[in-house]
Every structure is written in C-alpha cells, then in structure tokens.
Amino acid sequence: MTTHYHSPEDLDRLSEYKELAGPEFAAYAKFDGSIGREGGAIDLLNRELIAVGVAISSQCPYCIQVHVTQAKKAGATKAQVAEASMIAAALGAGAAVTHGTMAFRLYDEA
C-alpha cells in the first residue's frame, strides 16, 4: 500500500500506454504536444498561462509543474501565474455557484 498517491516515478510508466493502448496514446501525445506549438492565434506565453489555469483547475500536479515551468520559459512572471491561478479558482467557484442553482431546481422538482 502506498503512503501517497502522487509520485514523480509514476510518469516513468507513461511508456506502458504505448504497449497497452498504442493508437490512443499516440493520438493523445500529438494532441498534448499542440499546447506548446507556435504560430497559432494564441502566442506561446498565453497558451502556457491557459494551460497553467487548466492544470490548477483539474488539480493535476504533474501538469502544474510542466506548464508553470514552460510558462516561465515563455516569459511569464510570477504575477501572471498568480492571476492565472486566481482566474481558475474564480471559474471553479462560479461553476459551483451555478450548479447550486441546478440543485435548487432539482430540490423543487423532487
């Protein structure tokens, strides 16, 4: 039994996907790689700041590490990372509040 759930060594097992679900993993890897592409309508810095916000919102510690590092390399300031984090938090709170209104409706319908 493990004493914790997130371990950097888990990432060493990503290669198992190639054997177990090769085509799906290849498609995922290509799609994931598009985050850092250049030449799109959104520049690399803003792509990485979006990725930071999503990583925080989805609570993926590996994604947070990768995309904060990439954002810093792309020129992000600590203040920009902080704002991306707070935007993610605000959206998460907004989702909870609006889902609360659904709960009101479902309560009334019950």
Beta strands, then each sheet from edge to edge (+ up, - down):
end
